[in-house]
Amino acid sequence: MKGVFSAPGDYVYFKSQVPLHKIPIGSKQWRYYDFGPKVVPPLICLPGTAGTADVYYKQIMSLSMKGYRVISVDIPRVWNHQEWIQAFEKFLDAIDVHHIHLYGTSLGGFLAQLFAQHRPRRVKSLVLSNTFLETNSFAAAMPWAPFVGWTPSFLLKRYVLTGIRDGPHEPFIADSVDFVVAQVETLSRDDLASRLSLTVDAASVGPLLLSDSLITIMDTNDFCAIPQQLKDQVTERYPGARQAYLKSGGDFPFLSRPDEVNLHLQLHLRRVGVDARQDMVPGVPKNDAGGSSSNQNDEQGGTDDAQDDRTDCGSPRNGSGPPLVPDGPDSGNSQNQHLSNAYLSISREHLVHLMLLAVMENEQAILASKAMLHFTCEYVILDLLRTYLSSLYINLEV
């Protein structure tokens, strides 16, 4: 987590092509990305305490190219769980989304479960990653919780960052940590204070009307800021849920292991009946589309106002949500090409990483072989020398 952070190339592509939306709903400011065919029920990604909407950019890039709609949101400034449920419902109404699939990590997974408990008709499935069922243990570990609203920003950031395991890490995990740390630096004092308040506010997840078969639990098995005991409670609560464990990935597998996470998300969406509309992805021929055979046309939104930061500060259009294509009439193919290149760059980096690991393993094998050969030669020479000395001794006696 030390040194100067440099934004990854695929993230730069993502920011240049996918618009960031900012809309006020009541007293709450919502910041989110919305990408993919609007006719597909969306997968909504909820980050943890240290995350923002940006941390799921690899999921937006990959799944949208396969014909899925992905919405990634920032947790707004809400100070208790009831306020969260009401604010999130208003947000869904504002963007004209009724039935959703939720993917939540850490605090986001806890909030996703609470929303599914209190608004069961809207949540059709859950993907839970490194999350928990109750906040008692966090409240006990934070005795100064009543004063979190008056705590200076630098102390809040330090507290949040101490929950992230610092190196040494393998390169991909180290990069994911650096990315999230950079996102924490963008959060205000009120953002951090409200999220910590949600973490320690007394609450627990009650019984869900959602069937266990519509839940996927995707945890990492190496290390995580969420204690293993709390993760085990989630597994025990949903015994019929599909378990998709990752051998490694740290606290942020959606960044460090995007290929595995995206595969599990795609399998989950297929399993719960979400049909991808790859025929509506710009630049993809309709006869090559996989998923739904529906002939409906995707609703096309207007273009955003020209702004340097590519943000939408107005409310979304009724019935269509935020526009899918942010630029002119030919931007679809360019956008698709950029995202394809960016996503392929991830695969190249991953391939290079695997090749380097293979080379290192081969080098270790060669060194081990050399050491064994050297040991064998020494053993043979010593054995021959022992035989020679034995024969010499016998000859001298004779």
C-alpha positions in Angstrom: 0.0 0.0 0.0 3.0 2.2 -0.3 4.3 4.3 -3.2 2.5 6.3 -5.9 -0.6 4.7 -7.3 -1.0 4.5 -11.0 -4.4 3.7 -12.5 -4.5 0.4 -14.4 -4.8 0.8 -18.2 -8.1 -1.1 -18.3 -9.5 1.2 -15.7 -8.5 4.2 -17.8 -10.4 2.7 -20.7 -13.4 2.0 -18.5 -13.5 5.6 -17.3 -13.3 7.0 -20.8 -16.1 4.9 -22.1 -18.6 4.2 -19.3 -20.4 7.3 -17.9 -20.6 7.9 -14.2 -24.0 9.0 -13.1 -24.7 11.3 -10.1 -28.3 11.9 -9.2 -29.9 13.4 -6.1 -32.8 11.5 -4.6 -34.3 13.3 -1.7 -31.4 14.3 0.6 -29.2 11.5 -0.8 -26.6 11.8 -3.6 -26.3 8.6 -5.6 -23.2 7.8 -7.6 -23.3 4.8 -9.9 -22.5 3.1 -13.2 -25.2 1.5 -15.3 -24.1 -0.5 -18.4 -25.6 -3.2 -20.5 -28.9 -3.9 -22.2 -31.7 -2.2 -20.3 -34.2 -5.1 -21.1 -32.1 -7.5 -18.9 -32.8 -7.6 -15.2 -29.7 -5.9 -13.6 -27.0 -7.3 -11.4 -26.5 -4.6 -8.8 -23.1 -4.6 -7.1 -22.8 -3.2 -3.5 -19.2 -2.5 -2.2 -17.8 -2.8 1.3 -16.8 -0.1 3.7 -13.6 0.8 1.7 -15.1 0.4 -1.7 -16.8 2.7 -4.3 -18.8 2.0 -7.4 -15.5 1.9 -9.3 -14.2 -1.2 -7.7 -16.5 -3.4 -9.8 -15.3 -2.0 -13.1 -13.9 -5.4 -14.2 -17.3 -7.0 -13.7 -19.0 -4.2 -15.7 -16.6 -4.6 -18.5 -16.8 -8.4 -18.7 -20.5 -9.0 -18.1 -21.8 -6.2 -20.2 -19.8 -7.6 -23.2 -21.7 -10.9 -22.7 -25.1 -9.2 -22.8 -25.8 -8.6 -19.1 -26.7 -5.3 -17.4 -24.6 -4.4 -14.4 -25.2 -1.5 -12.0 -22.5 -0.6 -9.5 -23.4 1.9 -6.8 -21.7 3.8 -4.0 -23.3 3.4 -0.6 -24.8 6.8 0.1 -24.7 8.7 3.4 -27.2 6.8 5.4 -26.7 6.3 9.2 -28.9 3.3 10.0 -30.2 0.2 8.3 -33.8 1.4 8.1 -32.7 4.5 6.3 -30.6 2.3 3.9 -33.6 0.2 3.0 -35.8 3.2 2.2 -33.1 5.1 0.3 -32.2 2.1 -1.8 -35.8 1.5 -2.7 -36.2 5.1 -3.8 -33.0 4.8 -5.9 -34.4 1.7 -7.7 -37.7 3.6 -8.3 -35.8 6.6 -9.7 -33.9 4.5 -12.3 -37.1 2.5 -13.1 -35.8 -0.9 -11.9 -38.1 -3.3 -10.2 -36.6 -6.8 -10.0 -32.9 -7.0 -9.2 -30.1 -9.5 -8.5 -27.7 -8.3 -5.8 -23.9 -9.0 -5.5 -22.6 -7.7 -2.2 -19.2 -8.0 -0.6 -18.4 -7.4 3.1 -20.7 -4.6 4.3 -22.4 -4.6 0.9 -23.3 -8.2 1.3 -24.9 -7.5 4.7 -26.9 -4.6 3.3 -28.0 -6.8 0.4 -29.4 -9.4 2.8 -31.2 -6.7 4.8 -32.8 -5.4 1.7 -33.8 -8.9 0.6 -35.4 -9.5 4.0 -37.5 -6.3 4.1 -38.2 -6.0 0.3 -38.5 -9.7 -0.8 -40.6 -9.0 -3.9 -37.8 -6.9 -5.5 -34.8 -9.2 -4.9 -34.7 -12.3 -7.1 -31.3 -13.7 -6.1 -28.2 -13.0 -4.0 -24.4 -13.4 -4.5 -22.7 -12.9 -1.1 -18.9 -12.6 -0.8 -16.9 -12.4 2.4 -19.8 -11.0 4.4 -21.7 -11.5 7.7 -25.1 -11.8 9.4 -24.8 -9.4 12.4 -22.9 -6.4 13.6 -22.4 -7.2 17.3 -18.7 -8.3 16.9 -17.9 -5.1 15.0 -19.6 -2.9 17.6 -17.7 -4.6 20.4 -14.4 -4.0 18.5 -15.2 -0.3 18.1 -16.0 1.2 21.5 -15.7 4.7 20.2 -18.6 4.1 17.7 -20.9 6.7 19.4 -18.4 9.4 18.4 -17.8 8.3 14.8 -19.7 11.3 13.5 -17.2 13.7 15.1 -14.1 11.8 14.3 -11.6 13.5 12.0 -11.3 12.2 8.4 -7.7 11.1 8.7 -8.5 8.9 11.8 -11.4 7.3 10.0 -9.3 6.5 6.9 -6.6 5.1 9.1 -9.1 2.9 10.9 -10.6 1.6 7.6 -7.1 0.9 6.1 -5.9 -1.0 9.2 -8.6 -3.6 8.3 -6.9 -4.2 5.0 -4.0 -6.6 5.3 -0.7 -5.1 4.2 1.8 -7.1 2.2 3.7 -9.0 1.2 1.2 -10.0 -1.5 1.4 -11.6 -4.9 1.2 -9.0 -7.7 -2.5 -9.2 -8.5 -3.6 -9.0 -4.9 -1.2 -6.2 -4.2 -2.6 -4.3 -7.2 -6.2 -4.8 -5.8 -5.2 -3.4 -2.4 -3.5 -0.4 -4.0 -6.6 0.3 -6.1 -9.0 0.2 -3.1 -6.7 2.3 -1.0 -6.8 4.9 -3.7 -10.6 4.8 -3.7 -10.6 5.3 0.1 -8.7 8.5 -0.4 -11.6 9.8 -2.5 -14.2 9.3 0.2 -15.2 12.2 2.5 -15.4 12.2 6.2 -19.1 11.8 6.1 -18.9 8.9 3.7 -16.6 7.0 5.9 -18.4 7.9 9.1 -21.8 6.7 7.7 -20.4 3.4 6.5 -18.7 2.7 9.8 -22.0 3.6 11.5 -23.8 1.0 9.3 -21.1 -1.6 10.4 -21.7 -1.1 14.1 -25.4 -0.2 14.2 -27.1 -3.0 16.0 -28.8 -5.3 13.5 -28.9 -8.8 12.3 -30.3 -10.6 9.2 -33.6 -12.4 9.9 -35.1 -15.2 7.8 -35.3 -14.6 4.1 -38.3 -15.5 1.9 -35.7 -16.1 -0.9 -34.9 -19.8 -1.5 -31.4 -21.0 -0.7 -31.1 -22.2 -4.3 -31.2 -18.6 -5.5 -28.2 -17.7 -3.3 -24.5 -18.1 -4.2 -21.8 -17.8 -1.5 -18.4 -16.7 -3.0 -15.7 -16.5 -0.3 -11.9 -16.5 -0.5 -10.0 -19.1 1.4 -6.7 -17.3 2.0 -7.2 -14.2 4.2 -10.0 -11.7 4.7 -10.8 -8.8 7.0 -14.1 -10.5 7.9 -13.4 -13.2 10.6 -13.8 -16.8 9.4 -16.4 -17.4 12.2 -18.7 -14.7 10.7 -18.3 -16.2 7.2 -19.1 -19.6 8.5 -22.4 -18.3 10.0 -23.5 -17.2 6.6 -22.8 -20.6 5.1 -24.7 -22.3 8.0 -27.7 -19.9 7.5 -28.1 -20.8 3.9 -27.2 -24.6 3.7 -28.8 -25.0 0.3 -26.9 -22.1 -1.3 -24.4 -22.8 -4.1 -20.8 -22.5 -2.7 -18.2 -21.0 -5.0 -15.0 -20.7 -3.0 -11.9 -19.1 -4.3 -8.5 -20.6 -3.3 -7.1 -17.1 -3.0 -7.9 -13.5 -3.8 -7.7 -11.6 -0.5 -10.3 -9.0 0.5 -11.0 -7.9 -3.1 -11.3 -11.0 -5.4 -13.4 -9.0 -7.8 -10.2 -7.0 -8.6 -7.5 -9.7 -7.9 -9.3 -12.7 -9.4 -11.8 -11.1 -11.9 -11.8 -14.0 -14.3 -13.0 -16.4 -11.6 -15.4 -14.0 -10.1 -17.0 -13.1 -13.4 -17.3 -16.7 -14.3 -19.2 -17.5 -11.0 -21.4 -14.4 -11.5 -22.3 -15.5 -15.0 -23.0 -19.0 -13.9 -25.2 -17.7 -11.1 -27.2 -15.4 -13.4 -27.8 -18.3 -15.8 -28.8 -20.6 -13.0 -31.4 -18.1 -11.7 -32.9 -17.6 -15.2 -31.4 -14.3 -16.4 -31.0 -14.4 -20.2 -28.1 -12.4 -21.6 -28.9 -10.3 -24.6 -25.6 -10.4 -26.5 -27.5 -9.4 -29.6 -27.9 -6.0 -28.1 -24.2 -5.4 -27.4 -22.9 -2.8 -29.9 -20.7 -4.4 -32.5 -21.8 -8.0 -31.9 -23.7 -9.6 -34.8 -27.2 -10.7 -33.8 -26.8 -14.2 -35.3 -23.9 -14.8 -32.9 -25.8 -13.9 -29.8 -26.1 -16.3 -26.9 -28.8 -16.4 -24.3 -32.3 -15.1 -25.0 -34.0 -15.5 -28.3 -36.3 -12.6 -27.8 -36.6 -10.1 -30.7 -37.2 -7.1 -28.6 -35.0 -4.1 -29.4 -33.0 -2.4 -26.6 -34.3 0.9 -25.6 -31.8 3.6 -26.6 -31.2 6.5 -24.2 -30.0 9.9 -25.3 -26.4 11.0 -25.0 -25.0 12.7 -21.9 -24.2 16.4 -21.9 -20.5 16.9 -22.8 -18.6 17.1 -19.6 -14.9 16.5 -18.9 -15.6 14.0 -16.1 -18.4 12.2 -18.0 -20.9 12.4 -15.2 -24.6 12.7 -15.4 -25.9 15.1 -12.7 -29.5 14.9 -13.7 -32.2 12.4 -13.0 -32.5 9.4 -15.4 -35.1 9.3 -18.1 -38.3 7.5 -17.2 -38.6 4.0 -18.5 -35.1 3.8 -20.0 -32.7 4.5 -17.2 -29.2 6.0 -17.9 -28.1 6.0 -21.6 -26.1 2.9 -22.7 -24.1 4.7 -25.3 -22.6 8.0 -24.1 -21.3 9.5 -27.3 -22.4 9.8 -31.0 -24.0 7.3 -33.4 -20.7 5.5 -34.1 -19.6 5.3 -30.5 -21.0 1.9 -30.0 -18.4 0.0 -32.1 -15.6 2.2 -30.7 -16.9 1.6 -27.1 -17.1 -2.1 -27.7 -13.7 -2.2 -29.2 -12.1 -0.3 -26.3 -13.7 -2.5 -23.7 -12.8 -5.6 -25.6 -9.2 -4.4 -25.8 -9.2 -3.5 -22.1 -10.7 -6.9 -21.1 -8.2 -8.7 -23.3 -5.4 -6.8 -21.6 -6.6 -8.4 -18.3 -6.3 -11.9 -19.8 -2.9 -11.1 -21.3 -1.7 -9.9 -17.9 -3.1 -13.0 -16.3 -1.5 -15.2 -18.9 1.9 -13.5 -18.5 1.5 -13.9 -14.7 0.9 -17.7 -15.2 3.8 -18.0 -17.6 6.1 -16.3 -15.1 4.9 -18.7 -12.4 5.5 -21.6 -14.8 9.0 -20.3 -15.6 9.8 -19.9 -11.9 8.5 -23.4 -11.2 10.7 -24.8 -14.1 13.7 -23.0 -12.8 13.1 -24.4 -9.4 12.7 -27.9 -10.9 16.0 -27.4 -12.9 17.8 -26.3 -9.8 16.4 -29.3 -7.9 17.5 -31.6 -10.7 21.0 -30.2 -10.7 21.2 -30.5 -6.9 20.1 -34.2 -7.2 22.5 -34.9 -10.0 25.3 -33.3 -8.0 24.4 -35.3 -4.9 24.2 -38.5 -7.0 27.6 -37.9 -8.5 29.2 -37.3 -5.1 27.6 -40.5 -3.8 28.8 -42.6 -6.7 32.3 -41.1 -6.4 32.4 -41.7 -2.6 31.1 -45.3 -3.1 33.8 -46.0 -5.7 36.5 -44.5 -3.5 35.3 -46.6 -0.6 35.4 -49.7 -2.8 38.9 -48.8 -4.0 40.2 -48.3 -0.5 38.6 -51.6 0.7 40.3 -53.4 -2.1 43.6 -51.7 -1.4 43.4 -52.6 2.2 42.7 -56.3 1.4 45.7 -56.3 -1.0 48.0 -54.9 1.7 46.9 -57.6 4.1 47.6 -60.2 1.6 
